[in-house]
Amino acid sequence: MYKAPVEEILFTLKHVAGLSEDLAAGIFGDLDEDLVDAIVGEAGRFATEEVAPLADIGDRQGSRLVDGKVQIPDGWADLYRNWAAGGWNSLTAPEEFGGQALPHMLHIAAMEFWNAGSMAFALAPMLTMGAVDALEKHGSAALKSTFLAKMISGEWTGTMNLTEPHAGSDLGVLKTRAERRDDNTYRIFGQKIFITWGDHEVTGNIVHLVLARIAGAPEGTRGISLFLVPKFLVNEDGSLGARNDLFCHSLEHKLGIHASPTCTMVYGDGRFGGEKGAVGYLIGEENKGLNCMFTMMNNARLAVGIQGVAMADAATQHALSYARERTQGKAPGWRGTGMSPIIEHPDIARTLLTMKALTQGARAIALTCARAVDRAHVSEGDEARHWQERSSLLTPIAKSFGTDVGVDAASMGIQVHGGMGFIEETGAARYLRDARIAPIYEGTNGIQAIDLVTRKLPLSDGGHVRGFIAELKTVAEEVGSSNLADFGETGSRLDDAIADLEQTTEWLLARLAEGKSAEALSGATAYQRLFGLTLTGVYLAKGGLAEVGDGGRDIRIALCRFAAENLLSETAALKNSIITGAASLASARIALA
């Protein structure tokens, strides 16, 4: 059974991501460590005791479409209502509409717990929180006053409607259309697919954010607008009115996250009588919808990254528990009676340590990115720009590395179980089935790599990434000068990985400057992994260096050394692939004909 790693997350928040430093400086007002401990602790308790026990029920039953209504698994409606009653949906929302205005770091920490307990459950609040952020930043005063408070309280949920059957990630060719009406509303017509929690009966209303094209709008992404389209219209007094002209046509049959209803949504076919067309309200300006939606998508990408971390941690816990109990053979040096627990075998120990190191590294990346989001929010001028660029740089890495780690760790967890891992009853398979979607949605990890290389590396003419690499070097220098023998070869291995990162960064920036984007993009995915691995080594070292009276310091240094001496050697191979692989990729395309 999953147990939320409260102490580990608190340590990473405070001493790796930098929350303790920010609290000491008073950056977040009267927020202190006691309150942080209480919030994270209670979030962990709820995930452990209330969310996780329903995960297997949700996986087995799944969501069903019965007589036009979406039914979610037994116990899940009460679970959601208890979760919302705890105030978790309002954690980072603006106080003006009932939110608590706490740092995004705490939201991301709590999101790991919800997802590890049940990723299918956590998807509902994840999308709602993203919709809240987009509406708060871009919506009119009237829309905010009508919808925000109930979305923030969790009384209503929210969704994001982008994808269409023919379009996939290419939003520029979407066909959903919007027609203006004289009352400043629009009528929406079209079909959207893969809409997470697109319909259900848990809350009184569902607020859909829908991308559509107004007649006469420019072609491509320049002509897309964003609309708020509620399941039920809202009367002037705030009560629910008529059913809007939209419905769930079908549910997708998925590899994993079975309990999350992934809907095909139809807008404007006249099913509920009256004028055809779902009533929609413009968010932001006409033809500027992507600017608004990216507010939601950027937050969602970081949240998806922490989904990967959550799956990795849950799979690691599951595999560790099994490896301690399962006996087989006699490991080298085993002195006990009978067969030894498989955790004593070197290959099993190596696998489990790899899972643990990658999980903790990906977690640190996500929480450090969240800290940058927070610092950008509370800063001004050049400092705000610095932190905005830092969050922009780290977001694609947090999303891609975290979700890749989630899949890898879940797969390794099955391997630790051996043949029993391939049997559904042991529970190891669910983590892999659930985790596999995360590298795909909210922008595939290949798209994240394109974003990282073509948009994020050139920030401040490459100045920001160079400054960040310089910060990483200082951590490696601290390891070398610590004179702690337990670090082993960590210092030199960090130096090598950071050098690989620096060389490939300069090579990519040069290719972009020369207009050779195809060469740069040939190595983008490898570069993204190289960056994530290097950050894993650095952040594990940062944790090992922290002197906070932590009795587990020796354990942190040991894990850091393992990662440095066993995992970071991959950066050299990745560097070679990035710098020399473009020509072979171009010539090998004939093999795909």
C-alpha positions in Angstrom: 0.0 0.0 0.0 1.3 3.5 -0.9 2.5 5.7 1.9 3.1 9.4 1.1 6.8 10.3 1.5 6.0 13.4 3.6 9.5 13.8 5.2 11.3 13.3 1.9 9.2 15.8 0.1 9.6 18.3 2.9 13.3 17.9 2.8 13.4 18.4 -1.0 11.2 21.4 -0.8 13.2 23.1 1.9 16.8 22.1 1.3 17.0 21.3 -2.5 14.3 23.5 -4.1 15.0 26.4 -1.7 11.8 26.9 0.2 13.6 27.4 3.6 15.7 30.2 2.1 12.6 31.9 0.8 10.7 31.5 4.1 13.7 32.9 6.0 13.7 36.0 3.7 10.0 36.5 4.2 9.2 36.2 0.5 5.9 34.5 1.2 4.7 36.8 4.0 3.8 35.1 7.2 4.1 31.5 5.8 6.4 29.6 8.1 7.9 26.0 8.2 5.3 24.9 10.8 2.4 25.7 8.5 4.3 24.1 5.5 4.8 21.0 7.6 1.2 20.9 8.6 -0.1 21.3 5.0 2.2 18.7 3.5 1.6 16.3 6.3 -2.2 16.4 6.1 -2.0 16.2 2.3 0.1 13.0 2.7 -2.3 11.6 5.2 -5.3 12.1 3.0 -3.6 10.5 0.0 -2.4 7.5 2.1 -5.6 6.9 4.0 -8.4 8.0 1.6 -7.2 8.2 -2.0 -4.9 5.2 -2.3 -7.4 2.6 -0.9 -9.8 3.4 -3.7 -7.2 3.2 -6.5 -7.6 -0.5 -7.3 -11.4 -0.2 -7.2 -11.2 2.6 -9.7 -8.9 0.6 -12.0 -11.1 -2.4 -12.0 -14.4 -0.7 -12.4 -13.4 2.2 -14.5 -15.8 4.9 -15.6 -18.9 3.9 -17.7 -21.3 5.7 -19.9 -24.8 4.5 -19.0 -27.9 6.0 -20.6 -26.0 9.1 -21.6 -24.5 9.6 -18.1 -21.0 9.0 -17.0 -20.7 6.9 -13.9 -17.5 6.9 -12.0 -16.3 4.0 -9.7 -17.8 3.2 -6.3 -16.8 5.5 -3.5 -15.1 8.1 -5.8 -17.9 10.7 -5.6 -17.6 10.8 -1.8 -13.8 10.8 -2.1 -13.9 13.9 -4.4 -16.3 15.7 -2.1 -14.2 15.0 1.0 -11.1 16.1 -0.9 -12.8 19.4 -1.9 -14.2 19.9 1.6 -10.6 19.8 2.8 -9.9 23.0 0.8 -7.3 21.3 -1.4 -8.7 22.7 -4.6 -8.2 26.3 -3.3 -4.6 25.9 -2.1 -2.9 28.3 -4.6 -6.0 30.1 -5.9 -6.4 33.9 -5.4 -7.9 35.0 -2.0 -10.4 37.3 -3.8 -12.4 34.3 -4.9 -11.9 32.1 -1.9 -8.4 30.7 -2.5 -5.6 30.4 0.0 -2.9 32.0 -2.2 -0.2 29.7 -1.0 3.0 29.0 -3.0 2.8 26.8 -6.1 5.5 24.6 -4.5 2.9 23.3 -2.0 0.4 22.6 -4.7 3.0 20.5 -6.7 4.0 18.7 -3.5 0.4 17.8 -2.8 -0.3 16.9 -6.4 2.4 14.2 -6.1 0.5 12.6 -3.2 -2.9 12.7 -5.0 -1.4 11.2 -8.2 0.6 8.5 -6.4 -2.6 7.6 -4.5 -4.5 7.4 -7.8 -3.5 9.2 -10.9 -7.0 8.8 -12.4 -8.5 10.6 -9.4 -5.9 13.5 -9.4 -6.6 14.3 -13.1 -10.0 16.0 -12.2 -8.5 18.6 -9.8 -5.4 19.1 -12.0 -7.5 20.2 -15.0 -9.8 22.3 -12.7 -6.9 24.2 -11.2 -5.4 24.9 -14.6 -8.8 26.2 -15.8 -9.0 28.4 -12.7 -5.6 29.9 -13.5 -6.5 30.6 -17.2 -9.8 32.2 -16.2 -8.3 34.3 -13.4 -5.6 35.7 -15.7 -7.6 36.2 -18.9 -11.3 36.2 -18.1 -13.6 39.2 -17.9 -14.8 40.4 -14.5 -18.3 39.0 -15.2 -16.9 35.5 -16.0 -14.7 35.6 -12.9 -17.6 36.6 -10.6 -19.8 33.9 -12.0 -17.5 30.9 -12.2 -14.3 31.3 -10.2 -15.5 30.9 -6.6 -17.3 27.6 -7.3 -14.4 26.3 -9.3 -11.9 27.2 -6.6 -14.1 25.6 -3.9 -14.3 22.4 -6.0 -18.1 22.7 -6.3 -17.6 22.8 -10.1 -14.8 21.1 -12.1 -13.1 22.4 -15.2 -11.7 20.9 -18.4 -9.4 21.7 -21.3 -10.8 21.1 -24.8 -8.0 21.2 -27.4 -7.7 18.0 -29.5 -9.9 17.0 -32.4 -9.9 13.7 -34.3 -8.0 15.0 -37.3 -5.7 17.4 -35.5 -3.8 15.8 -32.7 -1.1 18.3 -31.5 -1.5 20.5 -34.6 -4.0 23.0 -33.2 -3.8 25.2 -36.3 -6.1 22.9 -38.2 -8.9 22.6 -35.7 -12.4 22.7 -37.1 -14.6 23.6 -34.1 -16.3 26.8 -34.9 -17.8 29.7 -33.0 -20.6 32.0 -34.2 -21.2 35.4 -32.7 -24.5 36.4 -31.3 -25.8 39.9 -30.5 -25.8 39.3 -26.8 -22.0 39.0 -26.7 -22.2 35.3 -26.5 -21.1 32.7 -29.1 -22.5 29.4 -30.3 -20.0 26.6 -30.4 -20.1 23.7 -32.9 -17.7 20.8 -33.2 -16.2 17.7 -31.6 -13.3 17.3 -29.2 -11.6 14.1 -28.2 -9.5 13.0 -25.2 -11.3 15.3 -22.8 -10.2 14.3 -19.3 -13.1 14.2 -16.9 -15.2 15.8 -19.6 -18.4 14.6 -18.1 -19.6 13.1 -14.7 -22.2 13.6 -12.1 -19.9 14.4 -9.1 -20.3 18.1 -9.2 -23.2 20.4 -10.1 -21.5 21.9 -13.1 -18.5 21.4 -15.4 -16.7 24.4 -16.9 -15.2 23.6 -20.3 -12.5 25.8 -21.8 -12.8 25.2 -25.5 -10.6 26.3 -28.4 -12.6 27.2 -31.5 -12.3 29.4 -34.7 -14.6 32.3 -35.3 -15.8 32.7 -38.9 -13.4 34.9 -40.9 -10.5 34.3 -38.5 -7.0 34.0 -39.8 -5.8 30.5 -40.8 -3.6 28.5 -38.5 -3.0 29.1 -34.8 -3.3 32.9 -35.3 -7.1 32.5 -35.7 -7.9 30.5 -32.6 -10.1 31.8 -29.8 -10.8 30.4 -26.3 -14.3 30.1 -24.9 -15.8 29.2 -21.6 -18.6 26.7 -22.2 -20.5 25.4 -19.1 -22.4 22.1 -19.0 -25.3 24.1 -17.4 -25.9 27.7 -18.0 -25.8 29.9 -14.9 -28.6 32.3 -14.0 -27.9 35.9 -12.8 -28.4 34.9 -9.2 -25.8 32.2 -9.5 -28.2 29.3 -9.7 -28.0 26.7 -12.4 -30.1 27.1 -15.4 -30.8 25.2 -18.6 -28.6 22.4 -19.9 -26.1 23.7 -22.5 -26.0 22.1 -26.0 -23.1 19.7 -25.3 -22.7 16.1 -24.3 -20.4 13.2 -23.9 -20.7 11.0 -27.0 -18.5 8.2 -25.8 -15.7 7.2 -23.4 -12.3 6.1 -24.6 -11.2 2.5 -23.7 -7.7 3.2 -22.5 -4.5 1.3 -21.5 -4.6 2.9 -18.0 -6.2 5.6 -15.8 -9.4 3.6 -16.2 -11.4 5.5 -13.6 -10.8 8.9 -15.3 -13.6 9.4 -17.8 -11.8 10.4 -21.1 -14.6 11.8 -23.2 -15.4 12.5 -26.8 -17.4 15.7 -26.5 -19.9 17.0 -29.0 -20.9 20.7 -29.1 -23.9 22.1 -30.8 -25.9 19.3 -32.3 -29.2 20.4 -30.8 -29.7 17.3 -28.5 -31.4 19.3 -25.8 -33.8 21.3 -27.9 -33.9 25.0 -28.7 -31.4 26.8 -30.8 -28.5 24.6 -31.9 -25.1 25.6 -30.6 -23.5 25.4 -27.2 -23.5 28.8 -25.5 -19.9 30.0 -25.0 -18.3 33.1 -23.6 -15.1 34.6 -25.0 -12.0 34.4 -22.7 -9.5 37.1 -23.6 -9.5 38.5 -27.1 -10.7 37.0 -30.3 -8.0 35.1 -32.2 -5.7 35.2 -29.1 -7.0 31.9 -27.6 -3.7 30.1 -27.6 -2.1 32.9 -25.4 -4.8 32.2 -22.8 -4.7 28.4 -23.1 -1.0 28.3 -22.8 -1.4 29.7 -19.3 -3.3 26.5 -18.5 -1.1 24.3 -20.5 2.2 25.5 -18.9 0.9 24.8 -15.4 -0.5 21.5 -16.6 2.9 20.5 -18.0 4.5 20.9 -14.6 1.6 19.1 -13.0 2.0 16.2 -15.5 5.7 16.1 -14.7 4.9 15.5 -11.0 2.4 12.8 -12.2 5.4 10.9 -13.5 7.3 11.4 -10.2 4.2 10.1 -8.4 4.0 7.0 -10.5 7.8 6.4 -10.1 7.6 6.7 -6.3 4.5 4.5 -6.0 6.1 1.9 -8.2 9.3 2.1 -6.2 7.5 1.6 -2.9 5.6 -1.3 -4.3 8.8 -3.0 -5.6 10.7 -2.4 -2.4 8.0 -4.0 -0.3 7.9 -7.0 -2.6 11.7 -7.3 -2.7 12.0 -7.3 1.1 9.5 -10.1 1.4 10.1 -12.3 -1.6 12.8 -14.9 -1.1 14.7 -16.7 -3.8 18.1 -18.3 -4.0 21.0 -17.2 -1.9 22.6 -13.8 -2.5 26.4 -13.5 -2.3 27.4 -13.1 1.3 24.0 -14.2 2.6 24.3 -15.6 6.1 20.7 -16.1 7.0 18.8 -19.4 7.0 17.1 -20.5 3.9 16.7 -18.4 0.8 17.6 -14.7 0.9 15.1 -11.9 0.2 15.7 -10.8 -3.4 16.6 -7.3 -2.3 20.0 -8.9 -1.2 20.8 -9.8 -4.8 23.1 -7.2 -6.4 21.0 -6.8 -9.6 17.8 -6.2 -7.7 19.5 -3.7 -5.4 20.9 -1.9 -8.4 17.4 -1.8 -10.0 15.8 -0.4 -6.9 18.5 2.2 -6.3 18.1 3.3 -9.9 14.4 3.7 -9.4 14.9 5.6 -6.2 17.6 7.9 -7.5 15.7 8.8 -10.7 12.5 9.4 -8.7 14.2 11.8 -6.2 16.0 13.6 -9.0 12.8 14.1 -11.0 11.0 15.3 -7.9 13.7 17.9 -7.2 13.5 19.2 -10.8 9.7 19.6 -10.5 9.8 21.3 -7.1 12.7 23.6 -8.2 10.6 24.6 -11.3 7.6 25.3 -9.0 9.8 27.5 -6.8 10.8 29.5 -10.0 7.1 29.9 -10.7 6.5 31.3 -7.2 9.5 33.6 -7.3 8.4 35.0 -10.7 5.0 35.7 -9.2 6.2 37.7 -6.2 9.1 39.5 -7.9 9.3 42.6 -10.1 11.5 43.9 -12.9 14.7 42.1 -13.8 14.3 39.6 -10.9 10.8 38.6 -12.1 12.3 38.2 -15.6 15.0 36.0 -14.2 12.6 33.7 -12.4 10.2 33.6 -15.3 13.0 32.5 -17.6 14.1 29.9 -15.0 10.6 28.4 -14.9 10.3 28.5 -18.7 13.6 26.6 -19.0 12.8 24.0 -16.4 9.2 23.3 -17.4 9.9 21.1 -20.4 12.6 19.2 -18.5 10.3 18.7 -15.5 7.5 17.4 -17.8 9.6 15.1 -20.0 12.1 13.8 -17.5 9.5 13.3 -14.8 7.2 11.3 -17.1 10.0 9.3 -18.7 11.1 8.4 -15.2 7.6 7.4 -14.3 7.4 4.9 -17.1 10.9 3.6 -16.6 10.5 3.1 -12.9 7.1 1.4 -13.3 8.7 -0.9 -15.9 11.6 -1.7 -13.6 9.2 -2.3 -10.8 7.5 -5.0 -12.9 11.0 -6.5 -13.5 11.7 -6.6 -9.8 8.5 -8.6 -9.3 9.6 -11.1 -12.0 6.7 -13.1 -13.4 4.4 -11.9 -10.7 4.8 -8.4 -12.0 3.0 -9.5 -15.2 0.0 -10.6 -13.2 -2.5 -7.9 -12.5 -3.3 -9.1 -9.0 0.1 -7.9 -7.6 -0.7 -4.3 -8.6 2.7 -3.6 -10.2 1.2 -3.4 -13.7 -1.2 -0.7 -13.0 1.6 1.8 -12.4 3.0 1.2 -15.8 -0.4 1.3 -17.5 -1.3 4.6 -15.8 2.1 6.2 -16.2 2.3 5.5 -20.0 0.0 8.3 -20.9 2.0 11.0 -19.2 4.8 11.3 -21.8 2.1 11.8 -24.4 -0.5 14.3 -23.2 0.0 18.0 -22.5 2.5 18.1 -25.4 4.4 14.9 -26.1 7.9 14.7 -24.8 9.2 15.2 -28.3 7.3 18.5 -28.4 8.8 19.4 -25.1 12.3 18.8 -26.5 11.5 21.1 -29.5 10.3 23.8 -27.0 13.4 23.4 -24.8 15.9 23.7 -27.7 14.2 26.2 -30.0 12.5 28.5 -27.4 14.0 28.1 -24.0 17.8 27.8 -24.7 17.8 31.1 -26.6 16.2 33.1 -23.7 18.3 36.2 -23.1 20.4 35.2 -26.1 21.5 32.0 -24.3 22.4 34.0 -21.2 20.0 32.3 -18.9 20.9 28.7 -19.5 24.6 29.7 -19.3 24.0 31.3 -15.9 22.1 28.2 -14.8 24.9 25.9 -15.8 27.3 28.1 -13.8 25.1 27.6 -10.7 25.3 23.8 -11.2 29.1 24.0 -11.3 29.1 25.6 -7.8 27.3 22.5 -6.4 29.9 20.2 -8.0 32.7 22.4 -6.5 31.1 22.1 -3.1 31.1 18.4 -3.3 34.8 18.4 -4.3 35.7 20.8 -1.4 33.6 19.0 1.2 36.3 16.4 1.9 33.6 13.9 2.6 35.0 10.5 1.6 31.5 9.0 1.3 30.9 11.0 -1.9 33.5 8.8 -3.7 33.9 9.9 -7.3 30.7 12.1 -7.2 32.6 15.4 -7.7 34.4 14.4 -10.8 31.4 12.6 -12.3 29.3 15.8 -11.8 32.1 17.8 -13.4 32.0 15.5 -16.4 28.2 15.6 -16.7 28.0 19.4 -16.4 30.8 19.7 -19.1 28.7 17.5 -21.4 25.7 19.7 -20.7 27.7 22.8 -21.4 29.2 21.6 -24.6 26.0 20.4 -26.1 24.2 23.6 -25.0 26.8 25.7 -26.9 26.6 23.4 -29.9 22.8 23.6 -30.1 22.9 27.4 -29.7 25.4 27.7 -32.5 23.3 25.5 -34.8 20.3 27.7 -34.1 22.2 30.8 -34.8 23.4 29.4 -38.1 19.8 28.5 -39.1 20.5 24.8 -38.9 17.4 23.9 -36.9 17.1 20.4 -38.3 20.6 19.5 -36.9 19.6 21.0 -33.5 16.3 19.2 -33.4 17.9 15.9 -34.3 19.5 15.8 -30.9 16.8 17.6 -28.9 15.3 14.6 -27.1 18.8 13.3 -26.2 19.7 16.8 -24.9 16.5 16.9 -22.8 17.5 13.6 -21.1 21.1 14.8 -20.7 19.8 17.9 -18.9 17.5 15.8 -16.7 20.2 13.3 -15.7 22.7 16.1 -14.9 20.2 17.9 -12.8 19.4 14.6 -11.0 23.1 14.3 -10.1 23.4 17.9 -9.0 20.2 17.9 -6.9 21.0 14.6 -5.2 24.4 16.1 -4.3 22.7 19.3 -3.0 20.6 17.1 -0.7 23.7 15.2 0.4 25.5 18.5 1.2 22.7 19.9 3.3 23.5 19.9 7.0 20.2 20.1 8.8 20.6 17.7 11.6 19.1 15.1 9.3 20.0 11.6 10.5 19.6 10.3 6.9 22.5 12.4 5.5 24.7 9.3 5.1 21.8 7.7 3.1 21.5 10.8 0.9 25.2 10.8 0.1 25.2 7.1 -0.6 22.3 7.5 -3.1 24.0 10.5 -4.6 27.2 8.5 -5.1 25.3 5.6 -6.6 23.6 7.9 -9.2 26.9 9.7 -10.0 28.9 6.6 -10.5 26.3 4.4 -12.2 23.9 6.7 -14.0 25.8 9.9 -15.1 28.1 8.0 -17.5 25.1 8.1 -19.9 25.6 11.9 -20.5 28.8 11.2 -22.5 26.9 8.9 -24.9 24.1 11.4 -25.1 26.5 14.2 -25.9 28.0 12.1 -28.8 24.5 11.4 -30.1 23.5 15.1 -30.0 26.6 16.4 -31.7 27.3 13.7 -34.3 23.9 12.0 -34.8 22.2 14.4 -37.1 23.9 13.2 -40.3 23.1 9.6 -39.6 19.5 10.4 -38.9 19.2 12.3 -42.2 20.8 9.5 -44.2 18.9 6.7 -42.4 15.5 8.1 -43.4 15.6 5.9 -46.5 15.0 3.0 -44.1 11.6 4.4 -43.3 10.4 4.6 -46.9 
